Amino acid sequence: MKHDFINWSLTETARALRQGDITSTQLVEASLEQIGQHDQTLRSFITVFHEQARQAAAASDALLDAGYDLGPLHGIPIALKDNVAVAHTRTTAGSRVLSDWYPTEDAAIVTKLRQAGAILLGKTNMHEFGIGGTSANPHYGIVRNPWDTERIPAGSSGGSAAAVAARLCYGAIGTDTGGSVRLPSAINGIVGIRPTYGRVSNFGIVPLAVSMDTAGPMARTVEDCAALFGVVAGCDNQNSGIAPQPCSDHFQQLGPDVLNVRIGVISDYFFSDLQPAVRISVQHALEIFRDLGAQVVEVPFDGIEENITALLSIEAAESSAYHQCNLRERPQDFGEDVRARLTAGLQIPATEYLRAQRYRAELRDAFVDAFRSVDIFVSPTLPFTATRLGEMTVVVEDGVENDMQLAMARFAGIASLTGLPSLSVPCGFDDSGLPVGLQIIGRPFDEATLFHAGAAFQTVTNFHRCAPPLVRARPTVSEGKNPKRRT
C-alpha cells in the first residue's frame, strides 16, 4: 500500500493518524526519505535525528494504539531551528563558536512540543547566530531554495522554511528578530507567524537581539500554523518576560469569511519600491479580501520609513553586546560576514541606540492608535522574490539596485519594532514561478484575527497548495504493512 504522505498538511496528517489511516512510523520514514533524497542539495538540516525520531514514532504509535492521545501534534514530525536548545543534543545556532555545545535541558518550546506529542525530526540550518537574511552558512552549508536551488531561501530561518516547503517535515519552528520567520516563509511559499512579543517563551533559545527576539511556527497552511502556535504559546516557569495572556484555541476559530474586518493599508509606503509581481500579487490579495467582505481603509502614517534604520541599529547593538566576549577571544570562529556586522555593531553610539528605542516607542503608540479604526494591516512581506545566491543587491523598481538587507527590512521591521503579531501567507508568484508573500499585522495578542483572515484567504486561493519543482512529482513512500485502524 502506498501513501502520498509528504503532500498532506499537518492537520490533515493529524486527522489521518487518529483515524488509523497512517502511522507515525510511516510519517517519519517518509520524512527521512525526503531528507535523504533532497537535503544534500538544500542543506536545510544541520542535524537529523534518524534513530531518535524512529524510536519516538514507534512509541507514539504504541500510545495511540492503546488509546492515549498526547495532543494536537501527536506523532507529527517537526523540525527545530538550530538555535533552539534540545537537551543533550548539539545546538550550534549555525556557528562554529557553538559547535560543541550540548545543552543540559530543553528549551521551553521544546518541552511544549514534546508534551503535545510532536516527533522531533532534527535541527535546521540557519544564518549564523541569526545575523543575516540569506542563510548562506559558511560552517554547515549554504541553504538553497526548493523553488530554485540557485536562489536564496532568505533567513535567518532559511533551513526551517526550505524543509517545510520541500516536504521534509510537516512544520518547523523558526525565530524572528527582524523578519527571520516571515521573510523565508514568503520566499519559500509557506506560512509563518511572528507572535506578539512576549507571547512565546525564549527560554533555551540563543538570542540575537533580546528586546525583539521571538520564536514562531512555520507550516504549509494557516490552519497548520495555528495548530503549532496553540502548542508553543503561553507561560512557562523559566521566563518571567512571558505575558500572562490566555491563549485561546486558534485552531477552532478559523472560518471562511472576514466580514466586518477592516484592513488598513499605507499605500505610499506599502506599494512603493516593489517588484511589479509583488505589487500585483498584493493588490490582487486586497481585492480578494474585499470580495470576502472586508473593508480596505487608507491610513496616513508619517515617518514609517524610519523603521528600517531603527531596526538595524537596535539589532546590531544588542547582538554585538551579546557576542562581544567571543568576538574578542575567538574571532576566527565567526563567519566573515557575521564577524564584520558584529564588529560594526560595537561602534554604534549609545545615543543612536536610545534614539532608535525612542522611535520604536513612538511607532508602537502610532499603531495602537491606528488600530482604533482598523483591525489588521496588510502589506507585502518583502518587496521582492528570491534573489540568486551570492547577490547582495536587488532591483525592485525602475532598474535601481537596492541593498538587499535594507530592502528585506522595509516591511518586516514594523512588527519587529512594535512587538505586534505578524503573519506571512503566500499570495502569488512572479514570472519565474517564485513565491510572493503577504504580511498581515494585528493588534497585540490578537493572533486569532490574523489566523482568521489568513485562513479565509486560503479558502478561496490555492497558492499554499502549490509545491516547488523539487517535489512536484508527488513521490510516494511504501511501508511494509498497512497501518492498523484505531478504534
C-alpha positions in Angstrom: 0.0 0.0 0.0 1.3 3.4 -0.9 0.6 6.8 0.7 1.2 10.2 -0.6 2.3 11.3 2.9 4.6 14.2 2.2 2.0 16.3 0.5 -0.5 16.2 3.3 -0.8 19.2 5.5 0.0 18.9 9.2 -3.7 19.0 10.2 -4.7 16.6 7.5 -2.0 14.2 8.7 -3.0 14.5 12.3 -6.6 13.6 11.4 -5.3 10.6 9.4 -3.3 9.4 12.3 -6.3 9.4 14.7 -8.4 7.6 12.1 -5.8 4.9 11.8 -5.1 5.6 8.1 -1.4 6.1 8.7 1.2 5.6 11.4 3.8 8.0 12.9 6.4 5.5 11.8 5.3 5.9 8.2 5.4 9.6 8.5 8.9 9.6 10.0 10.2 7.2 7.3 8.7 9.4 4.6 10.4 12.5 6.0 13.7 10.7 6.4 13.5 9.5 2.8 12.7 13.1 1.6 15.7 14.3 3.6 18.0 11.7 2.1 16.8 12.5 -1.4 16.9 16.3 -1.3 18.9 17.6 1.6 22.3 17.1 0.0 21.2 19.9 -2.3 19.1 22.0 0.0 21.3 21.8 3.1 18.3 22.6 5.2 19.3 20.4 8.2 22.4 20.6 10.4 21.4 17.5 12.4 18.9 14.8 11.6 17.6 12.7 14.5 17.3 9.4 12.5 17.1 6.8 15.3 15.7 9.1 17.9 12.8 10.0 15.6 12.2 6.4 14.7 12.1 5.4 18.3 9.8 8.3 19.2 7.5 7.4 16.3 7.2 3.8 17.5 6.4 4.9 21.0 3.8 7.4 19.6 2.1 4.6 17.6 2.0 2.4 20.6 0.3 5.1 22.7 -2.3 5.8 20.1 -3.0 2.0 19.7 -3.5 1.9 23.5 -5.9 4.8 23.3 -3.6 7.6 24.6 -3.5 10.8 22.6 -0.9 13.3 23.8 -2.2 16.3 21.9 -2.6 18.0 18.5 0.9 17.1 17.3 0.9 13.5 18.4 3.1 11.6 16.0 3.8 14.5 13.7 7.5 15.1 12.5 8.5 18.7 13.4 11.9 20.4 12.8 13.6 23.0 15.0 15.9 25.8 14.1 19.3 25.1 15.4 19.3 28.0 17.9 16.6 26.2 19.9 18.1 24.0 22.7 17.4 20.3 22.8 18.7 18.5 25.9 22.0 16.6 25.3 21.9 17.4 21.6 24.4 19.6 19.8 22.9 23.1 19.3 25.1 25.3 17.2 23.0 28.3 16.3 24.7 27.9 12.9 28.1 28.8 14.2 31.4 27.2 14.8 31.5 29.1 18.1 28.9 26.6 19.5 30.0 23.6 17.5 30.5 21.6 20.7 27.6 22.9 22.9 25.3 20.3 24.2 22.6 22.0 26.4 21.5 20.2 29.6 17.8 20.9 29.2 15.2 21.6 26.6 14.1 25.0 25.5 10.6 25.8 26.9 9.0 25.4 23.5 10.6 22.0 23.0 9.1 20.9 26.3 5.7 22.1 25.0 6.2 20.3 21.6 7.1 17.0 23.3 4.1 17.3 25.7 1.8 17.8 22.6 3.2 14.6 21.1 5.5 16.0 18.4 8.3 13.9 16.9 11.5 16.0 16.8 13.0 15.3 13.4 16.1 17.4 13.5 17.8 20.8 13.8 17.6 23.1 10.8 20.3 25.2 9.2 20.3 29.0 9.6 22.2 32.2 9.0 24.9 32.1 11.7 23.5 33.3 15.0 20.6 34.7 13.0 22.7 37.6 11.8 21.7 37.8 8.2 18.9 37.2 5.7 20.4 34.7 3.2 21.1 31.5 5.3 24.4 31.2 3.4 26.2 29.4 6.2 30.0 29.1 5.9 30.2 26.3 8.5 27.2 24.0 7.8 26.4 24.7 4.1 24.6 27.2 2.0 20.8 26.7 2.3 19.1 26.6 -1.1 15.5 27.5 -2.1 13.5 24.4 -3.2 11.7 26.6 -5.8 15.0 27.3 -7.5 18.1 25.9 -5.9 20.3 28.7 -7.3 18.4 31.2 -5.2 18.3 32.1 -1.5 15.7 30.8 0.9 16.1 34.1 2.9 16.8 33.9 6.6 17.7 33.6 9.1 15.3 30.6 9.5 16.1 29.5 5.9 16.6 25.9 6.8 13.2 25.6 8.5 11.4 27.3 5.6 13.1 25.2 2.9 12.4 22.0 4.9 8.7 22.7 5.2 8.4 23.8 1.5 10.2 20.8 0.3 8.1 18.4 2.3 10.9 17.2 4.5 8.8 17.8 7.6 5.2 18.8 8.4 6.1 22.0 10.3 9.0 23.8 11.9 10.0 26.3 14.5 11.9 29.4 13.5 12.9 32.5 15.3 12.2 36.1 14.3 14.0 39.2 15.3 13.9 41.4 12.2 11.8 39.1 9.9 13.6 35.7 10.2 10.3 33.7 10.2 8.3 35.8 7.9 10.9 36.6 5.2 11.8 32.9 4.5 8.2 31.9 4.8 7.3 34.4 2.0 10.2 33.5 -0.2 9.6 29.7 0.1 5.8 29.9 -0.4 4.8 28.8 3.1 3.0 30.3 6.2 4.9 31.7 9.2 4.0 33.8 12.1 5.9 36.2 14.3 3.8 36.1 17.5 3.2 39.1 19.8 6.5 39.8 21.6 6.2 38.0 25.0 3.6 35.5 23.7 6.2 32.6 23.3 9.0 31.8 25.8 12.5 32.5 24.7 14.0 30.3 27.4 16.6 28.0 25.9 16.9 29.9 22.6 20.2 31.5 21.6 19.5 35.2 21.4 20.1 37.8 18.7 18.5 41.0 20.0 16.8 40.2 23.2 14.3 43.1 23.0 12.9 41.8 19.7 13.5 38.0 19.6 10.6 35.6 19.4 10.1 32.1 18.2 7.4 31.3 15.7 5.8 28.4 13.8 6.3 27.8 10.1 4.0 25.4 8.1 2.3 25.0 4.8 -1.2 26.3 5.7 -2.6 28.8 8.1 -4.5 26.0 9.9 -1.2 24.2 10.4 0.5 27.3 11.7 -2.4 28.0 14.1 -2.1 24.4 15.4 1.6 24.8 16.1 1.1 28.2 17.6 -1.5 26.9 20.0 1.1 24.5 21.3 4.1 26.7 21.8 2.4 29.9 23.0 1.8 30.6 26.7 3.5 30.9 30.0 6.4 28.9 31.4 8.1 28.8 34.7 11.6 29.8 33.5 10.8 33.0 31.6 9.4 35.9 33.7 9.1 38.0 30.5 6.2 36.0 29.1 3.0 37.9 29.1 0.3 36.2 31.2 -2.3 36.3 28.3 -4.7 33.5 27.8 -4.2 31.5 24.6 -7.5 30.6 23.1 -8.0 27.7 20.7 -6.9 29.4 17.5 -7.3 26.1 15.6 -11.0 26.1 16.2 -11.6 29.8 15.4 -10.7 29.6 11.8 -13.5 30.5 9.5 -14.4 31.0 5.8 -15.1 34.8 5.9 -13.7 38.0 7.1 -16.9 40.1 7.2 -16.6 43.3 9.2 -12.8 43.1 9.3 -11.2 46.5 8.5 -7.9 46.3 6.6 -5.5 49.2 6.9 -3.0 50.0 4.2 -0.4 52.7 4.0 -0.3 52.9 0.2 2.5 55.5 -0.2 4.8 53.1 1.7 3.4 49.6 1.2 3.2 50.0 -2.6 6.3 51.9 -3.5 9.7 50.4 -4.3 8.3 47.0 -5.1 9.0 44.5 -7.8 6.0 44.5 -10.2 4.9 41.0 -9.4 4.9 41.7 -5.7 2.7 44.8 -6.2 0.3 43.0 -8.5 0.0 40.0 -6.2 -0.6 42.0 -3.0 -3.1 44.3 -4.7 -5.0 41.2 -6.0 -5.0 39.8 -2.5 -6.7 43.0 -1.3 -9.3 42.6 -3.9 -9.9 39.0 -2.7 -10.3 40.3 0.9 -12.8 42.8 -0.4 -14.8 40.1 -2.1 -14.8 38.2 1.2 -16.5 41.2 2.8 -13.6 43.1 4.3 -13.3 46.9 4.1 -9.9 48.3 3.0 -9.0 51.6 4.7 -6.2 54.0 3.7 -4.3 55.0 6.8 -2.0 58.1 6.8 1.3 57.4 8.5 4.2 59.9 8.9 7.8 58.7 9.4 7.2 55.0 9.0 10.2 54.6 6.6 12.5 55.3 9.7 11.7 51.8 10.9 14.5 50.3 8.8 17.3 52.3 10.4 15.8 51.9 13.9 15.5 48.1 13.5 19.0 47.7 12.2 20.5 49.9 14.9 18.9 48.0 17.8 19.6 44.6 16.3 23.3 45.5 15.7 23.9 47.0 19.1 22.2 44.2 21.1 23.7 41.3 19.1 27.2 42.8 19.3 26.8 43.3 23.1 25.8 39.6 23.5 28.7 38.3 21.3 31.3 40.7 22.5 33.3 38.2 24.6 33.5 35.5 21.9 34.2 38.1 19.2 37.2 39.3 21.2 38.6 35.9 22.2 37.8 33.7 19.1 37.0 36.0 16.1 38.2 33.3 13.7 35.3 31.1 14.6 32.7 33.5 13.2 31.9 33.7 9.5 33.3 36.7 7.7 30.0 38.4 7.1 28.8 37.9 10.7 32.1 39.0 12.2 32.0 42.2 10.1 28.4 43.0 11.2 29.2 42.3 14.9 32.3 44.5 14.8 30.4 47.3 13.2 27.7 46.9 15.8 30.2 47.6 18.6 30.7 51.1 17.1 27.1 52.2 17.5 26.9 55.0 20.0 24.5 54.9 22.9 22.8 58.0 21.6 21.9 56.2 18.3 20.6 53.1 20.2 18.5 55.3 22.5 17.2 57.3 19.6 16.1 54.1 17.9 14.4 52.9 21.0 12.5 56.2 21.3 11.4 56.0 17.7 10.3 52.4 18.5 8.0 53.5 21.3 6.5 56.3 19.1 5.9 53.8 16.3 4.1 51.4 18.6 1.9 54.2 20.0 1.1 55.2 16.5 0.0 51.7 15.5 -2.0 51.3 18.7 -3.8 54.5 17.9 -4.4 53.3 14.2 -6.0 50.1 15.4 -8.9 52.2 16.7 -10.0 52.5 13.0 -8.8 49.2 11.6 -8.5 45.6 12.7 -5.4 44.5 10.7 -2.8 46.0 8.4 -1.9 44.2 5.1 1.4 44.8 3.2 3.9 42.8 1.2 6.1 40.6 3.4 9.1 41.9 1.5 9.5 43.9 -1.8 11.0 41.2 -3.9 11.1 37.5 -4.6 14.1 35.2 -4.1 17.4 36.6 -5.3 20.3 34.5 -6.7 22.8 33.0 -4.3 25.6 35.4 -3.6 23.8 38.6 -4.6 23.9 41.4 -2.1 21.8 43.9 -4.0 18.3 43.6 -5.5 16.5 45.5 -8.2 13.0 46.3 -7.0 11.8 49.0 -9.4 12.9 51.1 -12.4 16.2 49.2 -12.6 17.5 50.8 -9.4 19.7 48.5 -7.3 19.0 48.4 -3.6 21.0 47.0 -0.7 19.3 43.6 -0.1 19.4 43.8 3.7 17.7 47.2 3.8 15.1 46.1 1.3 14.3 43.0 3.4 13.7 45.1 6.5 11.3 47.5 4.7 8.1 45.9 5.9 9.3 43.2 8.3 10.7 45.8 10.7 7.4 47.3 11.6 6.2 44.2 13.6 9.7 43.6 15.0 9.9 47.1 16.5 6.3 47.4 17.7 6.1 43.8 19.1 2.9 43.3 17.1 1.9 39.8 15.7 2.5 39.4 12.0 1.6 36.5 9.7 3.0 35.8 6.3 0.9 33.9 3.8 1.7 33.0 0.1 -0.3 35.2 -2.3 1.1 34.7 -5.8 4.1 34.1 -8.0 6.4 36.1 -10.2 7.1 35.3 -13.9 9.8 32.9 -12.9 7.4 30.9 -10.7 8.9 32.3 -7.4 6.5 32.8 -4.5 5.3 36.2 -3.2 4.3 36.7 0.4 1.6 38.8 2.0 2.1 40.2 5.5 -0.9 40.6 7.9 -0.2 42.7 11.1 -2.6 42.6 14.1 -3.2 44.1 17.5 -1.2 42.9 20.4 -2.1 39.3 21.4 -4.7 39.1 18.6 -3.1 36.3 16.6 -6.7 34.9 16.3 -7.7 37.6 13.9 -4.6 37.0 11.8 -5.3 33.3 11.5 -9.0 34.1 10.8 -8.1 36.4 7.9 -5.3 34.2 6.6 -7.5 31.1 6.7 -10.3 32.9 4.9 -7.8 33.9 2.1 -6.7 30.3 1.8 -10.3 29.0 1.4 -10.5 30.9 -1.9 -6.9 30.7 -3.2 -4.6 27.8 -3.9 -1.1 29.4 -3.6 -0.4 27.4 -0.4 -1.2 24.1 -2.2 1.5 24.7 -4.9 4.6 22.5 -4.5 8.1 23.6 -5.6 9.6 21.8 -8.6 11.7 19.7 -6.3 8.6 17.7 -5.1 6.1 18.3 -7.9 6.3 14.7 -9.0 4.4 13.9 -5.7 6.5 10.9 -4.8 5.0 8.2 -2.6 6.6 6.1 0.2 5.9 2.4 0.8 5.7 0.9 4.2 6.0 -2.8 4.9 2.4 -3.3 6.2 -0.8 -1.5 6.3 -1.5 0.6 9.4 -3.9 -0.8 11.9 -7.1 1.2 12.1 -7.5 2.5 15.6 -10.8 2.5 17.4 
